[in-house]
């Protein structure tokens, strides 16, 4: 049986799941048929046809967290419109290599494709598309050289958070595309860097339909994220922030 992501919400023709690391959001023609995607896993577990399971937005394969799907074209179109209109509030948590002198800032560097083969993105002030990410450092470990960072992207460009953090000296821990390998010390001991970047789509706030009250959905942190938080001594910073929310 395909490994199914954790169900977070299922009402109003909306399905929200906590996507684990390693799952594609949706299978593509370029992907091997053996690669498991969120849509394929849900179809297998819930006996749903592909035409009744519509992806609303996507997360990178190695990004975990809350992701929305719809079970009707009308609901999918409405939610896609809410994302385009920037009325969906998105909160991500990131574990980063580095310590920033700034506790809060807004990065607005425009982004464009750089290496299509690698799927890499870069800052492009001439022809890049507008991108904006609000960044707040929730806690840091000077000993390990690691920071827990809150990111709230207004736009949804490919690899936006990863590029915006890296250009500000806070590459995601384990990000081989934009951060490079760690040196063991900042990789937190003998285990070194994790096998994938540590970025988690933690919450979504949005209206499920016009005139309805806002929904607030939260996806629990994956085990590897929790473990690295604890080893860096940053678990209390996460708890303090989470309790305020």
LUMFI-217496 format. One record per residue: chain; z, y, x of N, C-alpha, C in turn; residue in three letters. Coordinates in pm, whole numbers, plus 32768, in hexadecimal, padded with zeros to 4 digits. Layout:
 chain n_c3 n_c2 n_c1 ca_c3 ca_c2 ca_c1 c_c3 c_c2 c_c1 res
     A    Z    Y    X     Z     Y     X    Z    Y    X ALA
...
//
This chain:
 chain n_c3 n_c2 n_c1 ca_c3 ca_c2 ca_c1 c_c3 c_c2 c_c1 res
     A 8000 7F88 8055  8000  8000  8000 8000 807D 8058 UNK
     A 7FB5 80E2 802F  7FB3  815E  8079 803A 81A3 8071 UNK
     A 8060 81E3 80E0  80DE  822D  80E2 80CE 82AC 8090 UNK
     A 8120 82BC 8028  8114  832F  7FCE 8175 839D 7FF6 UNK
     A 814A 841A 7FF0  81A5  8488  800C 820F 8494 7F9E UNK
     A 8280 84CF 7FC2  82EE  84E0  7F63 82C6 8541 7EF4 UNK
     A 82E1 851A 7E77  82C3  856F  7E05 8330 85DA 7DF6 UNK
     A 8307 8658 7DF1  8365  86C7  7DE4 8368 86FC 7D55 UNK
     A 82F5 86FB 7D12  82EA  8737  7C8C 8271 86FC 7C45 UNK
     A 827E 86E3 7BC0  820D  86B2  7B73 821C 86E0 7AE2 UNK
     A 81ED 8757 7AC5  81EB  8790  7A3F 817A 87F6 7A37 UNK
     A 815C 8823 79BC  80FA  888D  79A8 8074 886E 79ED UNK
     A 804E 87EF 79EF  7FD0  87C4  7A30 7FCF 87E7 7AC5 UNK
     A 8045 87EA 7B01  8054  8808  7B8F 80A2 8797 7BD2 UNK
     A 8073 876C 7C44  80BC  870D  7C98 80DA 8751 7D1C UNK
     A 8158 8753 7D43  817F  8785  7DC6 81BA 8712 7E15 UNK
     A 818F 8703 7E92  81C0  8698  7EE6 81F4 86D2 7F6A UNK
     A 8248 8684 7FAB  8275  86A4  8032 821F 8651 8090 UNK
     A 81B8 8690 80C7  8158  8647  811A 8196 8623 81A1 UNK
     A 8193 85A6 81C7  81C5  8581  824C 8160 85A0 82B9 UNK
     A 818E 85A8 8333  8136  85B9  83A6 80D7 8542 83AF UNK
     A 805A 855C 83D3  7FFB  84F0  83E9 7F9C 84D9 8377 UNK
     A 7FBA 850D 8300  7F60  84FE  828F 7EFF 8573 8289 UNK
     A 7E7F 8557 8276  7E21  85C0  8254 7E40 85F0 81C7 UNK
     A 7E23 866E 81AB  7E34  869E  8122 7DD1 8658 80C7 UNK
     A 7D56 864A 80F5  7CEE  860A  80A6 7C8C 85C5 8103 UNK
     A 7C5F 854F 80DE  7BFD  8507  812E 7B79 8553 8130 UNK
     A 7B36 8551 81A3  7AB4  8592  81AF 7A4F 852C 81E0 UNK
     A 79D1 854F 81D5  7968  84F3  8201 796F 84DB 8297 UNK
     A 79A1 853F 82E0  79A9  8530  8371 7A1B 84D6 839C UNK
     A 7A7C 84C5 8343  7AF2  8477  8366 7AD7 83E2 8353 UNK
     A 7B18 8393 83A4  7B0D  8302  8395 7B44 82D7 830D UNK
     A 7B09 8274 82D1  7B38  8246  824F 7BC2 8207 8259 UNK
     A 7BEF 81EA 82D3  7C73  81AE  82E4 7CE1 8218 82EB UNK
     A 7CBA 8297 82F6  7D1D  8302  82FE 7D55 831C 8273 UNK
     A 7DD8 831C 826B  7E1B  8331  81EA 7E25 83C7 81CE UNK
     A 7E08 83EF 8154  7E17  847B  812B 7E7A 8483 80B8 UNK
     A 7EA9 84FB 809D  7F05  850F  802D 7EC4 84E4 7FAA UNK
     A 7E47 850E 7F96  7E04  84EB  7F18 7DF2 8454 7F09 UNK
     A 7DC9 8411 7F73  7DB7  8380  7F6C 7E3C 8339 7F52 UNK
     A 7EA6 8368 7F94  7F29  8329  7F83 7F5B 8339 7EF4 UNK
     A 7F4B 83B0 7EBB  7F77  83C7  7E30 7F22 8377 7DCD UNK
     A 7EA0 8371 7DE7  7E49  8323  7D8F 7E72 8290 7D8E UNK
     A 7E95 825C 7E02  7EBB  81D0  7E0C 7F41 81B6 7DC8 UNK
     A 7FA1 820F 7DDE  8027  81F7  7DA9 802E 820F 7D12 UNK
     A 7FEA 8277 7CE3  7FF7  829F  7C57 7F7E 8279 7C02 UNK
     A 7F25 822B 7C3C  7EAF  81FA  7BF3 7E62 826F 7BB4 UNK
     A 7E4D 82D6 7C03  7E08  834D  7BD2 7D78 834E 7C05 UNK
     A 7D1D 837C 7BB4  7C92  838A  7BDD 7C82 840B 7C2D UNK
     A 7C23 840B 7C88  7C0F  8480  7CDD 7BEE 84FC 7C8C UNK
     A 7BA8 84EB 7C1C  7B81  855F  7BCC 7BF8 85A0 7B86 UNK
     A 7C6A 855A 7B80  7CE0  8593  7B3F 7D4A 85BE 7BA5 UNK
     A 7D26 85C2 7C23  7D84  85E9  7C8C 7D3D 864D 7CE7 UNK
     A 7D5A 86CD 7CD1  7D11  8738  7D14 7D6B 8782 7D76 UNK
     A 7D3D 878D 7DF1  7D88  87D0  7E59 7D84 8867 7E41 UNK
     A 7DF7 88A8 7E47  7DFF  8939  7E33 7DFD 8983 7EB8 UNK
     A 7E42 894E 7F1B  7E41  8989  7FA2 7E58 8918 8006 UNK
     A 7E49 8936 8086  7E4F  88D0  80EE 7EB7 88F1 8158 UNK
     A 7EEA 8888 8196  7F3D  8895  820D 7EFA 8849 827E UNK
     A 7F0D 8878 82F9  7EDA  882F  836D 7F11 87A1 836D UNK
     A 7EC9 8747 83A9  7EF2  86BA  83AE 7F80 86AA 83E5 UNK
     A 7FA4 86F4 844D  8027  86E4  848B 808E 8749 845A UNK
     A 806D 8792 83F0  80CE  87EA  83AF 8107 87A3 8336 UNK
     A 818A 87A0 832B  81CB  875F  82BA 81EE 87C8 8250 UNK
     A 821A 8797 81DB  8250  87F3  8179 820D 87F4 80F1 UNK
     A 8236 8857 80A1  820F  885D  8015 817C 8883 8006 UNK
     A 8137 8837 7FB2  80A8  8849  7F9B 808B 8833 7F08 UNK
     A 802F 8884 7ED0  8013  887F  7E40 7F8E 883B 7E22 UNK
     A 7F8F 87EE 7DB6  7F16  87B5  7D7C 7F1D 87CD 7CE6 UNK
     A 7EAB 87C8 7CA4  7EA5  87DB  7C13 7E61 8764 7BD3 UNK
     A 7E80 874B 7B54  7E43  86DA  7B0D 7DE0 870A 7AA4 UNK
     A 7DBA 8789 7AA8  7D51  87BC  7A51 7D06 882A 7A9A UNK
     A 7C87 883B 7A7A  7C36  88A2  7AB9 7C67 892D 7A97 UNK
     A 7C97 893D 7A1C  7CCA  89C0  79F2 7D43 89E8 7A45 UNK
     A 7DA1 898B 7A56  7E19  89A9  7AA4 7DF7 89BE 7B37 UNK
     A 7D9D 896E 7B6B  7D75  897D  7BF8 7D36 8A06 7C10 UNK
     A 7CE0 8A31 7BB4  7C9E  8AB3  7BC2 7D04 8B24 7BBA UNK
     A 7D64 8B17 7B5E  7DCC  8B7E  7B52 7E1E 8B89 7BD2 UNK
     A 7E4D 8B18 7C07  7EA0  8B19  7C7F 7E52 8B4B 7CF8 UNK
     A 7DD3 8B22 7D03  7D81  8B54  7D72 7D74 8BEB 7D6A UNK
     A 7D69 8C1F 7CF1  7D63  8CAF  7CDF 7DE3 8CF4 7D08 UNK
     A 7E55 8CB5 7CEE  7ED6  8CED  7D17 7EE2 8CF3 7DAF UNK
     A 7EB1 8C8C 7DF2  7EB1  8C8D  7E84 7E56 8CFC 7EB9 UNK
     A 7DDF 8D08 7E7F  7D81  8D6F  7EAD 7DB9 8DFB 7E96 UNK
     A 7E00 8E0D 7E27  7E3A  8E8F  7E07 7EBC 8EA9 7E52 UNK
     A 7EE6 8E49 7EA2  7F5F  8E54  7EF5 7FDD 8E65 7EA0 UNK
     A 7FDE 8E1E 7E2F  8054  8E20  7DD9 80AB 8DA3 7DEB UNK
     A 8087 8D4D 7E4A  80D7  8CD8  7E6A 8126 8CF7 7EE9 UNK
     A 81AA 8CF0 7EDE  81FF  8D0A  7F52 8215 8C88 7F9E UNK
     A 81EE 8C89 801F  81F4  8C11  8073 8255 8C26 80E6 UNK
     A 82AD 8BC7 80FC  830C  8BCE  816A 82FF 8B51 81C1 UNK
     A 82E8 8B68 8242  82DE  8AFC  82A3 834F 8B08 8308 UNK
     A 837B 8A95 833A  83DB  8A91  83A8 8395 8A56 8422 UNK
     A 83B0 8A93 8495  836F  8A67  8511 83D6 8A5B 8580 UNK
     A 83C8 89F2 85CF  8414  89E7  864C 83B4 8A0C 86BC UNK
     A 83D9 8A71 870A  837E  8AAA  876C 83B7 8AA3 87F9 UNK
     A 835E 8A95 885A  8385  8AA4  88E5 8384 8B38 8906 UNK
     A 83F2 8B67 893E  83FB  8BF3  8963 8467 8C3B 8914 UNK
     A 848C 8CB0 8946  84F0  8D05  8907 84B5 8D92 8901 UNK
     A 84B8 8DCC 888C  847B  8E50  8878 84E4 8EBE 887D UNK
     A 84BC 8F31 88B5  8515  8FA5  88B4 851B 8FE4 882A UNK
     A 84B4 8FCB 87D9  84B0  9002  8752 84E7 8F9D 86EE UNK
     A 853F 8FCB 8697  8577  8F72  8632 851E 8F69 85B7 UNK
     A 84D8 8FD5 8599  847D  8FD7  8526 8402 9028 8548 UNK
     A 838F 8FF9 851C  8315  9046  852D 82AA 9010 84CE UNK
     A 8242 905F 84BA  81CF  9036  8469 8155 9035 84C2 UNK
     A 8115 8FC0 84CC  809B  8FB3  851D 8021 8FBA 84C0 UNK
     A 7FC2 9011 84E3  7F4D  9025  848E 7EC9 900F 84D9 UNK
     A 7ECC 8FC7 8548  7E53  8FB0  8596 7DEE 8F60 8545 UNK
     A 7D70 8F91 8538  7D09  8F47  84EF 7CDE 8ECB 853D UNK
     A 7CB4 8E64 84F4  7C95  8DE4  8532 7C06 8DB9 8517 UNK
     A 7BCA 8D77 857B  7B43  8D42  856D 7B36 8CBE 85B7 UNK
     A 7ACE 8C71 8596  7AB4  8BF2  85D8 7A8E 8C09 866A UNK
     A 7AC2 8BB3 86C1  7AA6  8BBF  8750 7A60 8B43 8785 UNK
     A 7A96 8AD0 8763  7A5F  8A51  8793 7A54 89F3 871C UNK
     A 79E2 89F4 86D5  79D3  89A0  865D 79EA 890C 8678 UNK
     A 79C5 88DD 86EF  79D7  884F  8711 7A69 8829 870F UNK
     A 7ABD 8881 8744  7B4E  8869  8748 7B94 889E 86CB UNK
     A 7B4A 88E7 8679  7B89  8926  8604 7BE5 8997 862B UNK
     A 7BCC 89D2 86A0  7C29  8A36  86D4 7C07 8AC1 86A0 UNK
     A 7C6F 8B12 8691  7C64  8B9A  865C 7C9A 8BFB 86C4 UNK
     A 7C65 8C75 86C4  7C98  8CD9  8721 7C9E 8D60 86DC UNK
     A 7CE5 8DBD 8718  7CE8  8E46  86E8 7C5F 8E85 8701 UNK
     A 7C28 8EC2 8698  7BA3  8EFF  86A2 7BA7 8F85 8659 UNK
     A 7BB7 8FF2 86A7  7BC5  9076  866B 7B3F 90AF 863A UNK
     A 7AD1 9073 8663  7A4E  90A7  863B 7A1B 9069 85BA UNK
     A 7A21 8FE4 85B2  79E9  8FA2  853C 7A49 8F3F 84FA UNK
     A 7AC5 8F3D 8525  7B27  8EE1  84EA 7B4F 8F0B 845E UNK
     A 7B85 8EAC 8413  7BB3  8EC7  838A 7C44 8EF8 838D UNK
     A 7C6A 8F53 8333  7CF3  8F87  8331 7D5A 8F16 8322 UNK
     A 7DC6 8F22 836A  7E32  8EBF  8364 7EB7 8F06 837A UNK
     A 7F1B 8EE0 832D  7F9E  8F21  833B 800E 8EBC 832C UNK
     A 806B 8EBE 838A  80DF  8E64  8389 815D 8EB3 83A8 UNK
     A 81BF 8EAD 834F  8242  8EE7  8369 8296 8E7E 83B2 UNK
     A 82D4 8EA7 8421  831D  8E4A  8477 83AD 8E78 8487 UNK
     A 840A 8E1B 847A  8497  8E3B  8491 84D8 8DCA 84E0 UNK
     A 851B 8DEB 854C  8562  8D89  859D 85EA 8D6D 855B UNK
     A 8601 8CF1 8533  867E  8CCB  84F1 86E9 8CA2 8555 UNK
     A 86BE 8C72 85C7  871D  8C47  862D 86D1 8C20 86AA UNK
     A 8719 8C1E 871B  86D9  8BFB  8799 873C 8BB6 87F6 UNK
     A 8707 8B62 884C  8755  8B1D  88B1 8723 8B4A 8939 UNK
     A 8772 8B9C 897D  874B  8BC9  8A02 874B 8B54 8A65 UNK
     A 87A5 8AF6 8A4F  87AE  8A82  8AA7 872E 8A2F 8AA5 UNK
     A 86F9 8A1B 8A2C  8682  89C8  8A1E 8601 8A1A 8A19 UNK
     A 860D 8A9E 8A0A  8597  8AF1  89FF 854A 8AD6 897F UNK
     A 8592 8AC3 8911  8554  8A9F  8892 8589 8AFB 8824 UNK
     A 8532 8B21 87C7  8557  8B78  8758 8534 8B38 86D3 UNK
     A 858A 8B50 8670  856D  8B2C  85E5 8537 8BA8 85A2 UNK
     A 84BE 8BA0 856D  8479  8C16  853B 844E 8C02 84AA UNK
     A 8463 8C6A 845A  8437  8C6E  83CF 83B3 8CBA 83C9 UNK
     A 834F 8C81 8389  82CC  8CC2  837D 82A5 8CCB 82E9 UNK
     A 8278 8D40 82C2  8248  8D56  823A 81BB 8D90 8240 UNK
     A 8156 8D3B 823B  80CC  8D6A  8242 80A0 8DA6 81BD UNK
     A 8062 8E19 81C4  8029  8E56  814B 7F9F 8E1D 8130 UNK
     A 7F53 8E09 819B  7ED0  8DCC  8192 7EDA 8D38 81B7 UNK
     A 7E6B 8CF0 81AA  7E6F  8C60  81C6 7DFE 8C34 8220 UNK
     A 7DEE 8C74 8291  7D83  8C51  82EE 7DA4 8BCE 8337 UNK
     A 7D3C 8B8A 8363  7D4E  8B10  83B0 7DA0 8B2A 842E UNK
     A 7E09 8ADB 8442  7E5F  8AE1  84B8 7EA1 8B6A 84CA UNK
     A 7EAB 8BB6 845F  7EDE  8C40  8468 7F66 8C49 84AA UNK
     A 7FC7 8BFF 8477  804F  8C07  84AD 8052 8BDB 853E UNK
     A 800A 8B71 855E  800A  8B3D  85E7 7FD5 8BA4 864A UNK
     A 7F67 8BE6 8626  7F2C  8C4A  8680 7F84 8CC7 8688 UNK
     A 7FB4 8CF7 8616  8007  8D70  8617 8088 8D5C 8666 UNK
     A 80C5 8CE8 865B  813E  8CCE  86A9 811F 8CC3 873E UNK
     A 80B5 8C78 875F  8092  8C64  87EC 8073 8CE8 8832 UNK
     A 802D 8D42 87EF  8008  8DC0  882E 8080 8E1B 8843 UNK
     A 80EF 8DFB 8801  816A  8E47  8811 81D1 8DFC 8866 UNK
     A 81A2 8D9D 88B6  81FA  8D57  8912 8254 8CF0 88D1 UNK
     A 822E 8CC1 8857  827F  8C5F  880F 8227 8BEA 87E0 UNK
     A 81E3 8BA4 883A  818F  8B34  880E 81E4 8AC6 87D0 UNK
     A 81AA 8A84 876E  81F2  8A17  872D 8213 89A9 8791 UNK
     A 828C 8977 8789  82B3  8905  87DA 8258 8890 87B8 UNK
     A 8215 8857 881C  81BD  87E6  8806 812E 880A 87E3 UNK
     A 810B 888B 87E2  8083  88B4  87C0 8029 88AC 883A UNK
     A 7FDA 8843 8842  7F83  882E  88B5 7F08 8889 88B3 UNK
     A 7EE5 88BD 883E  7E6E  8910  8832 7E87 89A0 885B UNK
     A 7EFA 89D7 8835  7F18  8A63  8851 7F90 8A79 88AB UNK
     A 7FDE 8A0F 88C3  8055  8A22  8913 8052 89DD 899A UNK
     A 8009 896E 89A5  8007  8922  8A21 8084 88CE 8A2D UNK
     A 8088 8872 8A8C  80FB  8819  8A9D 8175 8864 8AD1 UNK
     A 81EA 8832 8AAD  8266  886D  8AE0 8286 883A 8B6A UNK
     A 82F5 8868 8BA1  8317  883F  8C29 838D 87DF 8C2E UNK
     A 83AE 87A3 8BBB  841E  8745  8BB9 84A0 878B 8B98 UNK
     A 84C1 87F6 8BE2  853E  883D  8BC8 853A 887E 8B3F UNK
     A 84CF 88CA 8B25  84C5  8909  8AA2 8495 88A5 8A3A UNK
     A 8468 8830 8A68  8446  87C6  8A0B 84C3 877C 89DE UNK
     A 8536 87A8 8A0B  85B7  8776  89E1 85D6 86ED 8A1A UNK
     A 85D7 86E4 8A9E  8609  866B  8ADC 859D 8608 8AFF UNK
     A 85C7 858C 8B0F  856C  8525  8B41 84FC 8505 8AE1 UNK
     A 850C 8525 8A61  84A5  8504  8A00 842D 8563 8A0B UNK
     A 843E 85D8 8A46  83D0  8637  8A4F 83AC 8670 89C8 UNK
     A 8334 86A9 89C3  8305  86E4  8945 82EC 8678 88DD UNK
     A 82F6 869A 885C  82D3  863A  87F3 823C 861D 87F6 UNK
     A 8213 85B6 87B0  8186  858E  87B1 812F 85E8 875C UNK
     A 816B 863D 870D  8121  8698  86B6 816E 871B 86AB UNK
     A 812B 8782 867C  8170  8803  8671 81D8 87FF 8600 UNK
     A 823E 8852 860E  82AC  8853  85AE 82A2 88CF 8555 UNK
     A 8252 88C2 84EB  823F  892B  8487 824D 88EC 83FF UNK
     A 82A1 8928 83AA  82C1  88EC  8328 82B4 8954 82BA UNK
     A 8260 8936 8256  8251  898C  81E1 82CA 8973 8187 UNK
     A 832E 89CA 8191  83B1  89AD  8155 83B9 89D0 80C1 UNK
     A 8384 8A43 8099  8391  8A6C  800D 8311 8AAC 7FD9 UNK
     A 8300 8AA4 7F55  8297  8AED  7F0C 82D8 8B2B 7E91 UNK
     A 82B2 8BA8 7E76  82E0  8BEB  7DFC 8264 8C23 7DB5 UNK
     A 8251 8BFD 7D36  81DA  8C25  7CED 81EF 8C0F 7C57 UNK
     A 8196 8C48 7C06  8198  8C31  7B76 8139 8BBD 7B56 UNK
     A 8169 8B55 7B12  8114  8AE3  7AF5 80A5 8B02 7A90 UNK
     A 80B9 8B6B 7A41  8055  8B96  79E0 8073 8C28 79BC UNK
     A 8011 8C73 798B  8029  8D00  7968 809C 8D0E 7905 UNK
     A 80F7 8D6A 7921  8166  8D85  78C7 81DC 8D28 78D5 UNK
     A 81D1 8CBF 7924  8241  8C62  7936 829A 8C8F 79AA UNK
     A 8316 8C61 79A6  8375  8C83  7A0F 8349 8C47 7A94 UNK
     A 8370 8C89 7B01  834B  8C58  7B85 838B 8BD1 7BA3 UNK
     A 8340 8B80 7BEA  8374  8B03  7C20 839B 8B19 7CB2 UNK
     A 8406 8AD9 7CDB  842F  8ADD  7D67 8439 8A4D 7D97 UNK
     A 83DC 8A25 7DEC  83D7  899B  7E1C 83FB 8995 7EAF UNK
     A 844A 8931 7ED2  8478  8922  7F5C 8462 8893 7F8B UNK
     A 842E 8887 8006  8417  8803  8041 847A 87EF 80B3 UNK
     A 84C3 8781 80B0  8527  8765  8117 84E4 8753 819F UNK
     A 852E 8774 8209  84FA  876A  8290 84E6 86D8 82B9 UNK
     A 847D 86B9 8304  846B  8631  8335 84D3 8610 839F UNK
     A 84E9 8592 83B5  8552  8564  840F 8542 859A 849D UNK
     A 84C6 859D 84CE  84AF  85CC  8557 84D5 865F 8565 UNK
     A 84BF 86AC 84FE  84E3  873A  8500 857B 8749 8502 UNK
     A 85BF 86FC 84AC  8651  8702  84A5 868F 86D8 852B UNK
     A 8656 866F 8568  868A  863F  85E8 867C 86A7 8655 UNK
     A 8608 86E7 865E  85F2  874D  86C4 8649 87C8 86AC UNK
     A 865E 87EB 862E  86BA  885A  860F 8745 883E 8645 UNK
     A 8773 87C5 862B  87FB  87A0  8656 8806 87A0 86ED UNK
     A 87A3 8769 8732  87A9  875F  87C4 87A2 87E8 8807 UNK
     A 8762 8846 87C4  875B  88CE  87FB 87D2 8924 87D0 UNK
     A 882B 88EB 877E  889E  8937  874F 8879 89A0 86E8 UNK
     A 880B 8988 869D  87DA  89EB  863E 87EE 89C2 85AC UNK
     A 8831 8951 8595  8846  8923  850C 8896 8987 84BB UNK
     A 88F9 89C6 84F9  894D  8A26  84B1 88FD 8AA2 8488 UNK
     A 889B 8AC8 84D9  8846  8B3A  84B6 87F3 8B1B 843B UNK
     A 87C1 8AA0 8433  8775  8A77  83BD 87CF 8A74 8343 UNK
     A 8846 8A3B 834E  88A1  8A32  82DD 88C8 8ABD 82AC UNK
     A 88E5 8B18 8309  890C  8B9F  82E2 889D 8BE4 8295 UNK
     A 8822 8BD5 82C3  87B2  8C12  827B 879C 8BCE 81F5 UNK
     A 87A1 8B49 81F3  8788  8AFD  8178 87F0 8B1D 810D UNK
     A 886C 8B2F 8136  88D6  8B4E  80D5 88C0 8BD5 8092 UNK
     A 8885 8C32 80DB  8869  8CB7  80A2 87F9 8CB1 803A UNK
     A 879E 8C50 804F  872D  8C43  7FF3 8750 8BFD 7F73 UNK
//
